[in-house]
Every structure is written in structure tokens, then in C-alpha cells.
Amino acid sequence: MLKKKSSLGRQKIPIEKIPKKSHLQVTFSKRRSGLFKKASELCTLCGVDIGIVVFSPANKAFSFGHPEVESIIDRYLSRNPPQESSSNQIVQAHRNSNVRDLNMQLTQLLSHLEIEKKQGEEIDHVRKARQMQFWWEGPIDELGLNELLQLKVSIEDLKKNLGKIASKCMMEQSNMSSPNIGVNRFGRYGA
């Protein structure tokens, strides 16, 4: 009999203000970090300039900007594109180069991680197949009735075979240790 799940899983939450102050602060913190992460991804992937300013329920300001919040706000307020100085262009080129390098490293690490995951899955598959093939090597507590009966028969056969081999070895040992006494051609015993 299957147990019923105790949780309700993911559910759609209506968009409305959260009434509890403590829940409001926790939700803000989680959503703020998610928002800033998505903005960072957008900057990296599309090469856009972004400026975000948010105020917490406690009226603390938090901001994210690429390249800088101040330059984005100045450009928005003045409605003029920023004047590109040569030093600013060099800094921007250096940033873009670093971002490209980091993206390449990230891609390599992710592909290496994927390879490692596949190897781990293959090792697990081989281990499970080996356990199925050599079930008697597993813990006895995990064996089923049929496997236990098979194991019993195998142990009894092993015991019989070991007894036969031991008897044979003991006879050979006793034949080698006793003197060579036999009947000579005259019908007398002697060496």
C-alpha cells in the first residue's frame, strides 16, 4: 500500500501583498536575489546595460547595475547616451574579455560536470548489474526467499565437494607417508 504524500507540492500562489511582515521580508530577500541574478544573466548573454533599484519593506535601498547603477541612472535622467571616452572603452573591452573568458570556463566546467555525471551513472549501472549477477555477494538480509534457498543448496553442494576433496587429499597423503610394502614376485611381503 502506497503512503499518501504529506505535502501539497507546488501550487499557484495568487499575486497579492503578503500580510505578515516577517514573511514579506523573507519573500523580498529571495525574490531580490533571483531578480538580480536574472538581470546579471541578461547583461552577460545580451550585452545590455541594466540598472535596478528596489526598496525593501524596511525602506532599505538595494541596487544592481551593469556597468554601474549611477551611469545608467545618469543616462536615463539626461536622456543622452554616455560619452565614450577611450579609457571607458578600454575598461569595457577588458570587462567583455573577462566575461567571455569566464563564460568559456563555465561552459568547459559544465561539460566536464556532465561527463562526470554520465560516468557516475555508468558506474552505478555496472555496480547494479554486478549485484544482480553476483547476488550472493550482497548482504544476506537483502536476499529474497528464492535466493536464500538457492544459496542454501549451493552451500550444501560446496560442503559435499569440499568433503570429497578433503577425503581424496587425506588418502593421497596417507599413501605417500606409508612405506611401499607390497608382494614381491615370490609371493612374500617385503620392501
Contact map, one row per residue, 1 for C-alpha under 8 A:
11100000000000000000000000000000000000000000000000000000000000000000000000000000000000000000000000000000000000000000000000000000000000000000000000000000000000000000000000000000000000000000000
11110000000000000000000000000000000000000000000000000000000000000000000000000000000000000000000000000000000000000000000000000000000000000000000000000000000000000000000000000000000000000000000
11111000000000000000000000000000000000000000000000000000000000000000000000000000000000000000000000000000000000000000000000000000000000000000000000000000000000000000000000000000000000000000000
01111100000000000000000000000000000000000000000000000000000000000000000000000000000000000000000000000000000000000000000000000000000000000000000000000000000000000000000000000000000000000000000
00111111000000000000000000000000000000000000000000000000000000000000000000000000000000000000000000000000000000000000000000000000000000000000000000000000000000000000000000000000000000000000000
00011111000000000000000000000000000000000000000000000000000000000000000000000000000000000000000000000000000000000000000000000000000000000000000000000000000000000000000000000000000000000000000
00001111100000000000000000000000000000000000000000000000000000000000000000000000000000000000000000000000000000000000000000000000000000000000000000000000000000000000000000000000000000000000000
00001111111000000000000000000000000000000000000000000000000000000000000000000000000000000000000000000000000000000000000000000000000000000000000000000000000000000000000000000000000000000000000
00000011111000000000000000000000000000000000000000000000000000000000000000000000000000000000000000000000000000000000000000000000000000000000000000000000000000000000000000000000000000000000000
00000001111100000000000000000000000000000000000000000000000000000000000000000000000000000000000000000000000000000000000000000000000000000000000000000000000000000000000000000000000000000000000
00000001111110000000000000000000000000000000000000000000000000000000000000000000000000000000000000000000000000000000000000000000000000000000000000000000000000000000000000000000000000000000000
00000000011111000000000000000000000000000000000000000000000000000000000000000000000000000000000000000000000000000000000000000000000000000000000000000000000000000000000000000000000000000000000
00000000001111100000000000000000000000000000000000000000000000000000000000000000000000000000000000000000000000000000000000000000000000000000000000000000000000000000000000000000000000000000000
00000000000111110000000000000000000000000000000000000000000000000000000000000000000000000000000000000000000000000000000000000000000000000000000000000000000000000000000000000000000000000000000
00000000000011111000000000000000000000000000000000000000000000000000000000000000000000000000000000000000000000000000000000000000000000000000000000000000000000000000000000000000000000000000000
00000000000001111100000000000000000000000000000000000000000000000000000000000000000000000000000000000000000000000000000000000000000000000000000000000000000000000000000000000000000000000000000
00000000000000111110000000000000000000000000000000000000000000000000000000000000000000000000000000000000000000000000000000000000000000000000000000000000000000000000000000000000000000000000000
00000000000000011111101100000000000000000000000000000000000000000000000000000000000000000000000000000000000000000000000000000000000000000000000000000000000000000000000000000000000000000000000
00000000000000001111101100000000000000000000000000000000000000000000000000000000000000000000000000000000000000000000000000000000000000000000000000000000000000000000000000000000000000000000000
00000000000000000111111100000000000000000000000000000000000000000000000000000000000000000000000000000000000000000000000000000000000000000000000000000000000000000000000000000000000000000000000
00000000000000000111111110000000000000000000000000000000100000000000000000000000000000000000000000000000000000000000000000000000000000000000000000000000000000000000000000000000000000000000000
00000000000000000001111111000000000000000000000000000000000000000000000000000000000000000000000000000000000000000000000000000000000000000000000000000000000000000000000000000000000000000000000
00000000000000000111111111100000000000000000000000000000000000000000000000000000000000000000000000000000000000000000000000000000000000000000000000000000000000000000000000000000000000000000000
00000000000000000111111111110000000000000000000000000000100000000000000000000000000000000000000000000000000000000000000000000000000000000000000000000000000000000000000000000000000000000000000
00000000000000000000111111111000000000000000000000000001100000000000000000000000000000000000000000000000000000000000000000000000000000000000000000000000000000000000000000000000000000000000000
00000000000000000000011111111100000000000000000000000000000000000000000000000000000000000000000000000000000000000000000000000000000000000000000000000000000000000000000000000000000000000000000
00000000000000000000001111111110000000000000000000000000000000000000000000000000000000000000000000000000000000000000000000000000000000000000000000000000000000000000000000000000000000000000000
00000000000000000000000111111111000000000000000000000001100000000000000000000000000000000000000000000000000000000000000000000000000000000000000000000000000000000000000000000000000000000000000
00000000000000000000000011111111100000000000000000000000000000000000000000000000000000000000000000000000000000000000000000000000000000000000000000000000000000000000000000000000000000000000000
00000000000000000000000001111111110000000000000000000000000000000000000000000000000000000000000000000000000000000000000000000000000000000000000000000000000000000000000000000000000000000000000
00000000000000000000000000111111111000000000000000000000000000000000000000000000000000000000000000000000000000000000000000000000000000000000000000000000000000000000000000000000000000000000000
00000000000000000000000000011111111100000000000000000000000000000000000000000000000000000000000000000000000000000000000000000000000000000000000000000000000000000000000000000000000000000000000
00000000000000000000000000001111111110000000000000000000000000000000000000000000000000000000000000000000000000000000000000000000000000000000000000000000000000000000000000000000000000000000000
00000000000000000000000000000111111111000000000000000000000000000000000000000000000000000000000000000000000000000000000000000000000000000000000000000000000000000000000000000000000000000000000
00000000000000000000000000000011111111100000000000000000000000000000000000000000000000000000000000000000000000000000000000000000000000000000000000000000000000000000000000000000000000000000000
00000000000000000000000000000001111111110000000000000000000000010000000000000000000000000000000000000000000000000000000000000000000000000000000000000000000000000000000000000000000000000000000
00000000000000000000000000000000111111111000000000000000000000000000000000000000000000000000000000000000000000000000000000000000000000000000000000000000000000000000000000000000000000000000000
00000000000000000000000000000000011111111100000000000000000000000000000000000000000000000000000000000000000000000000000000000000000000000000000000000000000000000000000000000000000000000000000
00000000000000000000000000000000001111111110000001000000000000000000000000000000000000000000000000000000000000000000000000000000000000000000000000000000000000000000000000000000000000000000000
00000000000000000000000000000000000111111111000000000000000000000100000000000000000000000000000000000000000000000000000000000000000000000000000000000000000000000000000000000000000000000000000
00000000000000000000000000000000000011111111100000000000000000000000000000000000000000000000000000000000000000000000000000000000000000000000000000000000000000000000000000000000000000000000000
00000000000000000000000000000000000001111111111100000000000000000000000000000000000000000000000000000000000000000000000000000000000000000000000000000000000000000000000000000000000000000000000
00000000000000000000000000000000000000111111111111000000000000000100000000000000000000000000000000000000000000000000000000000000000000000000000000000000000000000000000000000000000000000000000
00000000000000000000000000000000000000011111111100000000000000000000000000000000000000000000000000100000000000000000000000000000000000000000000000000000000000000000000000000000000000000000000
00000000000000000000000000000000000000001111111000000000000000000000000000000000000000000000000000000000000000000000000000000000000000000000000000000000000000000000000000000000000000000000000
00000000000000000000000000000000000000000111111100000000000000000000000000000000000000000000000000000000000000000000000000000000000000000000000000000000000000000000000000000000000000000000000
00000000000000000000000000000000000000000111111110000000000000000000000000000000000000000000000000000000000000000000000000000000000000000000000000000000000000000000000000000000000000000000000
00000000000000000000000000000000000000000111011111000000000000000100000000000000000000000000000000000000000000000000000000000000000000000000000000000000000000000000000000000000000000000000000
00000000000000000000000000000000000000000010001111100000000000001110000100000000000000000000000000000000000000000000000000000000000000000000000000000000000000000000000000000000000000000000000
00000000000000000000000000000000000000100010000111110000000000011110100100000000000000000000000000000000000000000000000000000000000000000000000000000000000000000000000000000000000000000000000
00000000000000000000000000000000000000000000000011111000000000111101100110000000000000000000000000000000000000000000000000000000000000000000000000000000000000000000000000000000000000000000000
00000000000000000000000000000000000000000000000001111100000000111000100000000000000000000000000000000000000000000000000000000000000000000000000000000000000000000000000000000000000000000000000
00000000000000000000000000000000000000000000000000111110000011110000000000000000000000000000000000000000000000000000000000000000000000000000000000000000000000000000000000000000000000000000000
00000000000000000000000000000000000000000000000000011111000011100000000000000000000000000000000000000000000000000000000000000000000000000000000000000000000000000000000000000000000000000000000
00000000000000000000000000000000000000000000000000001111111111000000000000000000000000000000000000000000000000000000000000000000000000000000000000000000000000000000000000000000000000000000000
00000000000000000000000010010000000000000000000000000111111111000000000000000000000000000000000000000000000000000000000000000000000000000000000000000000000000000000000000000000000000000000000
00000000000000000000100110010000000000000000000000000011111100000000000000000000000000000000000000000000000000000000000000000000000000000000000000000000000000000000000000000000000000000000000
00000000000000000000000000000000000000000000000000000011111100000000000000000000000000000000000000000000000000000000000000000000000000000000000000000000000000000000000000000000000000000000000
00000000000000000000000000000000000000000000000000000011111110000000000000000000000000000000000000000000000000000000000000000000000000000000000000000000000000000000000000000000000000000000000
00000000000000000000000000000000000000000000000000000011111111000000000000000000000000000000000000000000000000000000000000000000000000000000000000000000000000000000000000000000000000000000000
00000000000000000000000000000000000000000000000000001111001111100000000000000000000000000000000000000000000000000000000000000000000000000000000000000000000000000000000000000000000000000000000
00000000000000000000000000000000000000000000000000001111000111110000000000000000000000000000000000000000000000000000000000000000000000000000000000000000000000000000000000000000000000000000000
00000000000000000000000000000000000000000000000000111100000011111000100000000000000000000000000000000000000000000000000000000000000000000000000000000000000000000000000000000000000000000000000
00000000000000000000000000000000000100000000000001111000000001111101100000000000000000000000000000000000000000000000000000000000000000000000000000000000000000000000000000000000000000000000000
00000000000000000000000000000000000000000000000011110000000000111111110100000000000000000000000000000000000000000000000000000000000000000000000000000000000000000000000000000000000000000000000
00000000000000000000000000000000000000010010000111100000000000011111100100000000000000000000000000000000000000000000000000000000000000000000000000000000000000000000000000000000000000000000000
00000000000000000000000000000000000000000000000011000000000000001111101100000000000000000000000000000000000000000000000000000000000000000000000000000000000000000000000000000000000000000000000
00000000000000000000000000000000000000000000000000100000000000011111111100000000000000000000000000000000000000000000000000000000000000000000000000000000000000000000000000000000000000000000000
00000000000000000000000000000000000000000000000001110000000000111111111110000000000000000000000000000000000000000000000000000000000000000000000000000000000000000000000000000000000000000000000
00000000000000000000000000000000000000000000000000000000000000001001111111000000000000000000000000000000000000000000000000000000000000000000000000000000000000000000000000000000000000000000000
00000000000000000000000000000000000000000000000000000000000000000011111111100000010000000000000000000000000000000000000000000000000000000000000000000000000000000000000000000000000000000000000
00000000000000000000000000000000000000000000000011100000000000001111111111110000000000000000000000000000000000000000000000000000000000000000000000000000000000000000000000000000000000000000000
00000000000000000000000000000000000000000000000000100000000000000000111111111000000000000000000000000000000000000000000000000000000000000000000000000000000000000000000000000000000000000000000
00000000000000000000000000000000000000000000000000000000000000000000011111111100000000000000000000000000000000000000000000000000000000000000000000000000000000000000000000000000000000000000000
00000000000000000000000000000000000000000000000000000000000000000000001111111111110000000000000000000000000000000000000000000000000000000000000000000000000000000000000000000000000000000000000
00000000000000000000000000000000000000000000000000000000000000000000000111111111000000000000000000000000000000000000000000000000000000000000000000000000000000000000000000000000000000000000000
00000000000000000000000000000000000000000000000000000000000000000000000011111110000000000000000000000000000000000000000000000000000000000000000000000000000000000000000000000000000000000000000
00000000000000000000000000000000000000000000000000000000000000000000000001111111000000000000000000000000000000000000000000000000000000000000000000000000000000000000000000000000000000000000000
00000000000000000000000000000000000000000000000000000000000000000000000000111111100000000000000000000000000000000000000000000000000000000000000000000000000000000000000000000000000000000000000
00000000000000000000000000000000000000000000000000000000000000000000000000110111110000000000000000000000000000000000000000000000000000000000000000000000000000000000000000000000000000000000000
00000000000000000000000000000000000000000000000000000000000000000000000000100011111000000000000000000000000000000000000000000000000000000000000000000000000000000000000000000000000000000000000
00000000000000000000000000000000000000000000000000000000000000000000001000100001111100000000000000000000000000000000000000000000000000000000000000000000000000000000000000000000000000000000000
00000000000000000000000000000000000000000000000000000000000000000000000000000000111110000000000000000000000000000000000000000000000000000000000000000000000000000000000000000000000000000000000
00000000000000000000000000000000000000000000000000000000000000000000000000000000011111011000000000000000000000000000000000000000000000000000000000000000000000000000000000000000000000000000000
00000000000000000000000000000000000000000000000000000000000000000000000000000000001111111000000000000000000000000000000000000000000000000000000000000000000000000000000000000000000000000000000
00000000000000000000000000000000000000000000000000000000000000000000000000000000000111111100000000000000000000000000000000000000000000000000000000000000000000000000000000000000000000000000000
00000000000000000000000000000000000000000000000000000000000000000000000000000000000011111110000000000000000000000000000000000000000000000000000000000000000000000000000000000000000000000000000
00000000000000000000000000000000000000000000000000000000000000000000000000000000000111111111000000000000000000000000000000000000000000000000000000000000000000000000000000000000000000000000000
00000000000000000000000000000000000000000000000000000000000000000000000000000000000111111111100000000000000000000000000000000000000000000000000000000000000000000000000000000000000000000000000
00000000000000000000000000000000000000000000000000000000000000000000000000000000000001111111110000000000000000000000000000000000000000000000000000000000000000000000000000000000000000000000000
00000000000000000000000000000000000000000000000000000000000000000000000000000000000000111111111000000000000000000000000000000000000000000000000000000000000000000000000000000000000000000000000
00000000000000000000000000000000000000000000000000000000000000000000000000000000000000011111111100000000000000000000000000000000000000000000000000000000000000000000000000000000000000000000000
00000000000000000000000000000000000000000000000000000000000000000000000000000000000000001111111110000000000000000000000000000000000000000000000000000000000000000000000000000000000000000000000
00000000000000000000000000000000000000000000000000000000000000000000000000000000000000000111111111000000000000000000000000000000000000000000000000000000000000000000000000000000000000000000000
00000000000000000000000000000000000000000000000000000000000000000000000000000000000000000011111111100000000000000000000000000000000000000000000000000000000000000000000000000000000000000000000
00000000000000000000000000000000000000000000000000000000000000000000000000000000000000000001111111110000000000000000000000000000000000000000000000000000000000000000000000000000000000000000000
00000000000000000000000000000000000000000000000000000000000000000000000000000000000000000000111111111000000000000000000000000000000000000000000000000000000000000000000000000000000000000000000
00000000000000000000000000000000000000000000000000000000000000000000000000000000000000000000011111111100000000000000000000000000000000000000000000000000000000000000000000000000000000000000000
00000000000000000000000000000000000000000001000000000000000000000000000000000000000000000000001111111110000000000000000000000000000000000000000000000000000000000000000000000000000000000000000
00000000000000000000000000000000000000000000000000000000000000000000000000000000000000000000000111111111000000000000000000000000000000000000000000000000000000000000000000000000000000000000000
00000000000000000000000000000000000000000000000000000000000000000000000000000000000000000000000011111111100000000000000000000000000000000000000000000000000000000000000000000000000000000000000
00000000000000000000000000000000000000000000000000000000000000000000000000000000000000000000000001111111110000000000000000000000000000000000000000000000000000000000000000000000000000000000000
00000000000000000000000000000000000000000000000000000000000000000000000000000000000000000000000000111111111000000000000000000000000000000000000000000000000000000000000000000000000000000000000
00000000000000000000000000000000000000000000000000000000000000000000000000000000000000000000000000011111111100000000000000000000000000000000000000000000000000000000000000000000000000000000000
00000000000000000000000000000000000000000000000000000000000000000000000000000000000000000000000000001111111110000000000000000000000000000000000000000000000000000000000000000000000000000000000
00000000000000000000000000000000000000000000000000000000000000000000000000000000000000000000000000000111111111000000000000000000000000000000000000000000000000000000000000000000000000000000000
00000000000000000000000000000000000000000000000000000000000000000000000000000000000000000000000000000011111111100000000000000000000000000000000000000000000000000000000000000000000000000000000
00000000000000000000000000000000000000000000000000000000000000000000000000000000000000000000000000000001111111110000000000000000000000000000000000000000000000000000000000000000000000000000000
00000000000000000000000000000000000000000000000000000000000000000000000000000000000000000000000000000000111111111000000000000000000000000000000000000000000000000000000000000000000000000000000
00000000000000000000000000000000000000000000000000000000000000000000000000000000000000000000000000000000011111111100000000000000000000000000000000000000000000000000000000000000000000000000000
00000000000000000000000000000000000000000000000000000000000000000000000000000000000000000000000000000000001111111110000000000000000000000000000000000000000000000000000000000000000000000000000
00000000000000000000000000000000000000000000000000000000000000000000000000000000000000000000000000000000000111111111000000000000000000000000000000000000000000000000000000000000000000000000000
00000000000000000000000000000000000000000000000000000000000000000000000000000000000000000000000000000000000011111111100000000000000000000000000000000000000000000000000000000000000000000000000
00000000000000000000000000000000000000000000000000000000000000000000000000000000000000000000000000000000000001111111110000000000000000000000000000000000000000000000000000000000000000000000000
00000000000000000000000000000000000000000000000000000000000000000000000000000000000000000000000000000000000000111111111000000000000000000000000000000000000000000000000000000000000000000000000
00000000000000000000000000000000000000000000000000000000000000000000000000000000000000000000000000000000000000011111111100000000000000000000000000000000000000000000000000000000000000000000000
00000000000000000000000000000000000000000000000000000000000000000000000000000000000000000000000000000000000000001111111110000000000000000000000000000000000000000000000000000000000000000000000
00000000000000000000000000000000000000000000000000000000000000000000000000000000000000000000000000000000000000000111111111000000000000000000000000000000000000000000000000000000000000000000000
00000000000000000000000000000000000000000000000000000000000000000000000000000000000000000000000000000000000000000011111111100000000000000000000000000000000000000000000000000000000000000000000
00000000000000000000000000000000000000000000000000000000000000000000000000000000000000000000000000000000000000000001111111110000000000000000000000000000000000000000000000000000000000000000000
00000000000000000000000000000000000000000000000000000000000000000000000000000000000000000000000000000000000000000000111111111000000000000000000000000000000000000000000000000000000000000000000
00000000000000000000000000000000000000000000000000000000000000000000000000000000000000000000000000000000000000000000011111111100000000000000000000000000000000000000000000000000000000000000000
00000000000000000000000000000000000000000000000000000000000000000000000000000000000000000000000000000000000000000000001111111110000000000000000000000000000000000000000000000000000000000000000
00000000000000000000000000000000000000000000000000000000000000000000000000000000000000000000000000000000000000000000000111111111000000000000000000000000000000000000000000000000000000000000000
00000000000000000000000000000000000000000000000000000000000000000000000000000000000000000000000000000000000000000000000011111111100000000000000000000000000000000000000000000000000000000000000
00000000000000000000000000000000000000000000000000000000000000000000000000000000000000000000000000000000000000000000000001111111110000000000000000000000000000000000000000000000000000000000000
00000000000000000000000000000000000000000000000000000000000000000000000000000000000000000000000000000000000000000000000000111111111000000000000000000000000000000000000000000000000000000000000
00000000000000000000000000000000000000000000000000000000000000000000000000000000000000000000000000000000000000000000000000011111111100000000000000000000000000000000000000000000000000000000000
00000000000000000000000000000000000000000000000000000000000000000000000000000000000000000000000000000000000000000000000000001111111110000000000000000000000000000000000000000000000000000000000
00000000000000000000000000000000000000000000000000000000000000000000000000000000000000000000000000000000000000000000000000000111111111100000000000000000000000000000000000000000000000000000000
00000000000000000000000000000000000000000000000000000000000000000000000000000000000000000000000000000000000000000000000000000011111111101100000000000000000000000000000000000000000000000000000
00000000000000000000000000000000000000000000000000000000000000000000000000000000000000000000000000000000000000000000000000000001111111100000000000000000000000000000000000000000000000000000000
00000000000000000000000000000000000000000000000000000000000000000000000000000000000000000000000000000000000000000000000000000000111111100000000000000000000000000000000000000000000000000000000
00000000000000000000000000000000000000000000000000000000000000000000000000000000000000000000000000000000000000000000000000000000011111111100000000000000000000000000000000000000000000000000000
00000000000000000000000000000000000000000000000000000000000000000000000000000000000000000000000000000000000000000000000000000000011111111100001000100000000000000000000000000000000000000000000
00000000000000000000000000000000000000000000000000000000000000000000000000000000000000000000000000000000000000000000000000000000000001111111000000100010000000000000000000000000000000000000000
00000000000000000000000000000000000000000000000000000000000000000000000000000000000000000000000000000000000000000000000000000000001001111110000000000000000000000000000000000000000000000000000
00000000000000000000000000000000000000000000000000000000000000000000000000000000000000000000000000000000000000000000000000000000001001111111011000000000000000000000000000000000000000000000000
00000000000000000000000000000000000000000000000000000000000000000000000000000000000000000000000000000000000000000000000000000000000000011111111000000000000000000000000000000000000000000000000
00000000000000000000000000000000000000000000000000000000000000000000000000000000000000000000000000000000000000000000000000000000000000010111111000010000000000000000000000000000000000000000000
00000000000000000000000000000000000000000000000000000000000000000000000000000000000000000000000000000000000000000000000000000000000000000011111000000000000000000000000000000000000000000000000
00000000000000000000000000000000000000000000000000000000000000000000000000000000000000000000000000000000000000000000000000000000000000000111111100000000000000000000000000000000000000000000000
00000000000000000000000000000000000000000000000000000000000000000000000000000000000000000000000000000000000000000000000000000000000000100111111110110000000000000000000000000000000000000000000
00000000000000000000000000000000000000000000000000000000000000000000000000000000000000000000000000000000000000000000000000000000000000000000011111110000000000000000000000000000000000000000000
00000000000000000000000000000000000000000000000000000000000000000000000000000000000000000000000000000000000000000000000000000000000000000000001111111000000000000000000000000000000000000000000
00000000000000000000000000000000000000000000000000000000000000000000000000000000000000000000000000000000000000000000000000000000000000000000000111111100000000000000000000000000000000000000000
00000000000000000000000000000000000000000000000000000000000000000000000000000000000000000000000000000000000000000000000000000000000000110000001111111110000000000000000000000000000000000000000
00000000000000000000000000000000000000000000000000000000000000000000000000000000000000000000000000000000000000000000000000000000000000000001001111111111000000000000000000000000000000000000000
00000000000000000000000000000000000000000000000000000000000000000000000000000000000000000000000000000000000000000000000000000000000000000000000011111111100000000000000000000000000000000000000
00000000000000000000000000000000000000000000000000000000000000000000000000000000000000000000000000000000000000000000000000000000000000000000000001111111110000000000000000000000000000000000000
00000000000000000000000000000000000000000000000000000000000000000000000000000000000000000000000000000000000000000000000000000000000000010000000000111111111000000000000000000000000000000000000
00000000000000000000000000000000000000000000000000000000000000000000000000000000000000000000000000000000000000000000000000000000000000000000000000011111111100000000000000000000000000000000000
00000000000000000000000000000000000000000000000000000000000000000000000000000000000000000000000000000000000000000000000000000000000000000000000000001111111110000000000000000000000000000000000
00000000000000000000000000000000000000000000000000000000000000000000000000000000000000000000000000000000000000000000000000000000000000000000000000000111111111000000000000000000000000000000000
00000000000000000000000000000000000000000000000000000000000000000000000000000000000000000000000000000000000000000000000000000000000000000000000000000011111111100000000000000000000000000000000
00000000000000000000000000000000000000000000000000000000000000000000000000000000000000000000000000000000000000000000000000000000000000000000000000000001111111110000000000000000000000000000000
00000000000000000000000000000000000000000000000000000000000000000000000000000000000000000000000000000000000000000000000000000000000000000000000000000000111111111000000000000000000000000000000
00000000000000000000000000000000000000000000000000000000000000000000000000000000000000000000000000000000000000000000000000000000000000000000000000000000011111111100000000000000000000000000000
00000000000000000000000000000000000000000000000000000000000000000000000000000000000000000000000000000000000000000000000000000000000000000000000000000000001111111110000000000000000000000000000
00000000000000000000000000000000000000000000000000000000000000000000000000000000000000000000000000000000000000000000000000000000000000000000000000000000000111111111000000000000000000000000000
00000000000000000000000000000000000000000000000000000000000000000000000000000000000000000000000000000000000000000000000000000000000000000000000000000000000011111111100000000000000000000000000
00000000000000000000000000000000000000000000000000000000000000000000000000000000000000000000000000000000000000000000000000000000000000000000000000000000000001111111110000000000000000000000000
00000000000000000000000000000000000000000000000000000000000000000000000000000000000000000000000000000000000000000000000000000000000000000000000000000000000000111111111000000000000000000000000
00000000000000000000000000000000000000000000000000000000000000000000000000000000000000000000000000000000000000000000000000000000000000000000000000000000000000011111111100000000000000000000000
00000000000000000000000000000000000000000000000000000000000000000000000000000000000000000000000000000000000000000000000000000000000000000000000000000000000000001111111110000000000000000000000
00000000000000000000000000000000000000000000000000000000000000000000000000000000000000000000000000000000000000000000000000000000000000000000000000000000000000000111111111000000000000000000000
00000000000000000000000000000000000000000000000000000000000000000000000000000000000000000000000000000000000000000000000000000000000000000000000000000000000000000011111111100000000000000000000
00000000000000000000000000000000000000000000000000000000000000000000000000000000000000000000000000000000000000000000000000000000000000000000000000000000000000000001111111110000000000000000000
00000000000000000000000000000000000000000000000000000000000000000000000000000000000000000000000000000000000000000000000000000000000000000000000000000000000000000000111111111000000000000000000
00000000000000000000000000000000000000000000000000000000000000000000000000000000000000000000000000000000000000000000000000000000000000000000000000000000000000000000011111111100000000000000000
00000000000000000000000000000000000000000000000000000000000000000000000000000000000000000000000000000000000000000000000000000000000000000000000000000000000000000000001111111110000000000000000
00000000000000000000000000000000000000000000000000000000000000000000000000000000000000000000000000000000000000000000000000000000000000000000000000000000000000000000000111111111000000000000000
00000000000000000000000000000000000000000000000000000000000000000000000000000000000000000000000000000000000000000000000000000000000000000000000000000000000000000000000011111111100000000000000
00000000000000000000000000000000000000000000000000000000000000000000000000000000000000000000000000000000000000000000000000000000000000000000000000000000000000000000000001111111110000000000000
00000000000000000000000000000000000000000000000000000000000000000000000000000000000000000000000000000000000000000000000000000000000000000000000000000000000000000000000000111111110000000000000
00000000000000000000000000000000000000000000000000000000000000000000000000000000000000000000000000000000000000000000000000000000000000000000000000000000000000000000000000011111111000000000000
00000000000000000000000000000000000000000000000000000000000000000000000000000000000000000000000000000000000000000000000000000000000000000000000000000000000000000000000000001111111000000000000
00000000000000000000000000000000000000000000000000000000000000000000000000000000000000000000000000000000000000000000000000000000000000000000000000000000000000000000000000000111111100000000000
00000000000000000000000000000000000000000000000000000000000000000000000000000000000000000000000000000000000000000000000000000000000000000000000000000000000000000000000000000001111110000000000
00000000000000000000000000000000000000000000000000000000000000000000000000000000000000000000000000000000000000000000000000000000000000000000000000000000000000000000000000000000011111000000001
00000000000000000000000000000000000000000000000000000000000000000000000000000000000000000000000000000000000000000000000000000000000000000000000000000000000000000000000000000000001111100000111
00000000000000000000000000000000000000000000000000000000000000000000000000000000000000000000000000000000000000000000000000000000000000000000000000000000000000000000000000000000000111110000111
00000000000000000000000000000000000000000000000000000000000000000000000000000000000000000000000000000000000000000000000000000000000000000000000000000000000000000000000000000000000011111111110
00000000000000000000000000000000000000000000000000000000000000000000000000000000000000000000000000000000000000000000000000000000000000000000000000000000000000000000000000000000000001111111110
00000000000000000000000000000000000000000000000000000000000000000000000000000000000000000000000000000000000000000000000000000000000000000000000000000000000000000000000000000000000000111111000
00000000000000000000000000000000000000000000000000000000000000000000000000000000000000000000000000000000000000000000000000000000000000000000000000000000000000000000000000000000000000111111000
00000000000000000000000000000000000000000000000000000000000000000000000000000000000000000000000000000000000000000000000000000000000000000000000000000000000000000000000000000000000000111111100
00000000000000000000000000000000000000000000000000000000000000000000000000000000000000000000000000000000000000000000000000000000000000000000000000000000000000000000000000000000000000111111110
00000000000000000000000000000000000000000000000000000000000000000000000000000000000000000000000000000000000000000000000000000000000000000000000000000000000000000000000000000000000011110011111
00000000000000000000000000000000000000000000000000000000000000000000000000000000000000000000000000000000000000000000000000000000000000000000000000000000000000000000000000000000000011110001111
00000000000000000000000000000000000000000000000000000000000000000000000000000000000000000000000000000000000000000000000000000000000000000000000000000000000000000000000000000000000111000000111
